[in-house]
């Protein structure tokens, strides 16, 4: 017996649909969507953090040149 909770959400969704557990599959689909959104937001946060670091560095350079 496979424990769907130990699988990645997308894989658990596919298996749940294959076994006829449609409500569980829909929940796993929502989890997969939320995980994808989380990953996207984490990437965006990292990109913004990099931009802030770059701007802080440029600001420090400007202050040093005055």
N, C-alpha and C positions, 0 to 999 in steps of 0.2 A: 504494500500500500504506500502510495506517495503522499507525503505531507506537503500540501500546496504552500503552506506558510514558509517553507524552507527554500522556495524557488523564487527567482526574480518575478516580479509582478506580471510582466508580459507572458512569460512562460506559464505561470500559474493560470492566467486568463485562458490561454489556448487549451490547456489541459482540462480546465473546468468546463469550457464549452464542449470539448470532445466527450466528456463524461456526462453531459447533460445537466450540469449544475449552472444554469444560466444566471441565477441571481448572484452566486459567488463569482462567476466570470465577470459580471458587470461591475462588481466591487473591485476586483483585481484590475479591471480596465481603468477605473477611476484612480486607483492607487498608482498605476503606471503613468497616467496623465499627470498626476500631482508630482510624481518623482521627476518626470521630464521637465515640468515647469520649475521645480526646485533647482534642478541642474542648470537650466537656462538662467535663472535669477542669480545663482552662484557665479556663473560665468560673467554675467553682466556686472555683478558687484566687484569681481576681481578686475575686470576691465576698467571700471571707474576708480578703483583703488590705485591702479597703475597710472591713470591720468592724474590723479591727485598728487601722487609722488612726483611725477614729471613736473607738474605745475609748482609744487613746493621747491623742487630743485631749481627751476628757472627763477623763481622769486628770490631764493637765496643767492643765486648768481647775480641778479640785478641789485640786490642790497649790498653785496660785496663790491660791486663795481662803482658804487656811489661814493 
